[in-house]
Amino acid sequence: MYKTKAYSAASATSSLASISIPRRDSTDRDVQIEILFCGVCHSDLHYARDEWHDVMPTVYPCVPGHEIVGRVTKTGSAVSKFKEGDLVGIGCLVDSDHTCPNCRAGLQQFCPNQVLTYGSPDKHRTAPVTYGGYSESIVVDESFVLRIPVNLSLAGAAPLLCAGITTYSPMRHWGVTKGKKVGVVGLGGLGHMGVKFAHAFGAHTVVFTTSPNKKEDALRLGADEVVVSRNADAMQKQAGSFDFILDCVAAEHDINAYINLLTRDGNITLVGAPEKPLPVSAFSLIMGRRSLSGSPIGGIPETQEMLDFCGQHNITADVEVIPIQKINEAYERMVRSDVKYRFSIDMASLKAE
Amino acid sequence: MYKTKAYSAASATSSLASISIPRRDSTDRDVQIEILFCGVCHSDLHYARDEWHDVMPTVYPCVPGHEIVGRVTKTGSAVSKFKEGDLVGIGCLVDSDHTCPNCRAGLQQFCPNQVLTYGSPDKHRTAPVTYGGYSESIVVDESFVLRIPVNLSLAGAAPLLCAGITTYSPMRHWGVTKGKKVGVVGLGGLGHMGVKFAHAFGAHTVVFTTSPNKKEDALRLGADEVVVSRNADAMQKQAGSFDFILDCVAAEHDINAYINLLTRDGNITLVGAPEKPLPVSAFSLIMGRRSLSGSPIGGIPETQEMLDFCGQHNITADVEVIPIQKINEAYERMVRSDVKYRFSIDMASLKAE
């Protein structure tokens, strides 16, 4: 065991502050990583504030962060895929049972025994629960370590590990390709990645937003059209025309307005998770054999595929780089959607502390 | 034009009673059919009572009935598929535009210009709207006429034209085959057909019902297991295990309880249409990449495929045969779900009137 600096919350109402946490000494299969950047995901805030208490009560102190980019500093004797100096990433998972049907299919995101990057019981007993990426270093089984294409900006690559794969995976799953018409609802951390991917896949990409002032930005990100969703006429013009819609809105909203925009056999996938159940009209689903689904992150093979795709197409998140000392302010701004489109923490700021 | 006897409602609050209605003289492409049996669908009642006023206001007098089995009495000069004496069926559609992408794909159920068997504007101007199967005879374009396998009971075959195809189509669409685990929610007119099809496809078939006294019947119809949905423990035991669930319940019910029974990538399809929106938990969909969809009837080619499948497997609906004079009583009993599992009108009773 060794000690490393981290930022943690001590309770649901505490600000995040610097502490020292233990990390395990590398086993044969482990990769030790110096963390260079860590994206700030809405989940980090939910977890730090114990807002998911009913499904996953937070254990304090908690160290959030699951959009990790860093450099390999050490590898265990059995590690074959990575060597010291490699640029690597860690997403939302650091382990799984490796044996269930989902793991065998490379779909670790559905493993019933998955180990989350933060807040899961720590199998290695280094700490009560796993600690995330708001820290100087991390030690992870090589099978959950991903390769970051060297041409990408590291600050912008970090959010690919959660926001990137969360939007990439459902588009691949539901067959978004050239010639399809794709909608992206909500232009935030997830939505702006959705637009970049839909555009890169060659789809005709339409952004739905409540904010007319986001139009220019949406077009810059790759949208072909922007629809202000409060405009009933503009919505009506799009009726029945979408093959796929990615719904990135976590706030309450009228899902039926979007279901009605789907063509026959069209699908709308939720990646934001509104707290309250969404009222869904059966009639809208029946009349076009439409479907409503959800999607979490992706599996490890697909996450690597996504990163490689980003390398080829030079796709990263649009980020505002902050020092770790600004994390509490960043949380407040994130709640107000006051960021274009993701905070990325420069972890050099923690080392210098 | 010629006159034929029919049963119709004169207003939303009238009982159905005998009248005389016009039918067009056959065109070159038409088939004239003597109606032998007509199934009684819940839609008939909704339409007769103008309960779908907002989407499709009823034009009176109205003649319901879209589960029609009969014998060809006359064919137009250009009719190639049928000849006098053939046993044929008519379902929910009697025409469409024949040219839209849906029609070209054989998916007439999604044609924006489809002509319903009853209640649609009558292109031939024989009457203000089309008149359905509660009548002695009907004249239909041959492309909407289906062949009934001669080995099937005609009374039991009639409901295949709506209840049959409505349950067959989504199971085919979502890949129900041998080795899959399939749930059927609600054991009524639709549900009992769903059980027969799931069983015939070789799936492990589980019926969900609120009525413990339906267990024996469900097993007789082909279910491998029966779960009383009010039993939380019994429901919990089925969690995460279904590839596909057919939800045949038109009343309000907890859809999330069933979404949670789906396995990864599982689908639940609504074929009953509850009036009020269903509250759907985004979390349940996201965690297993599950989907909720809807499905109406099927297209003409698939309806013929379903009828042929029924011929091969000797599948018909379980019906209670009634004379047309009992139709008002049958409606009252249908509202109370007091029928196992579909009424089928013997149209000889109308001829004799």
Interface residues (C-beta under 8 A of the other chain):
Chain A: V55 N102 L107 F110 P170 H173 N256 R264 N267 L270 V271 G272 A273 P274 K276 P277 L278 P279 V280 S281 A282 F283 S284 L285 I286 M287 G288 R289 R290 S291 L292 S293 G294 S295 P296
Chain B: V55 N102 L107 F110 P170 H173 N256 R264 N267 L270 V271 G272 A273 P274 K276 P277 L278 P279 V280 S281 A282 F283 S284 L285 I286 M287 G288 R289 R290 S291 L292 S293 G294 S295 P296
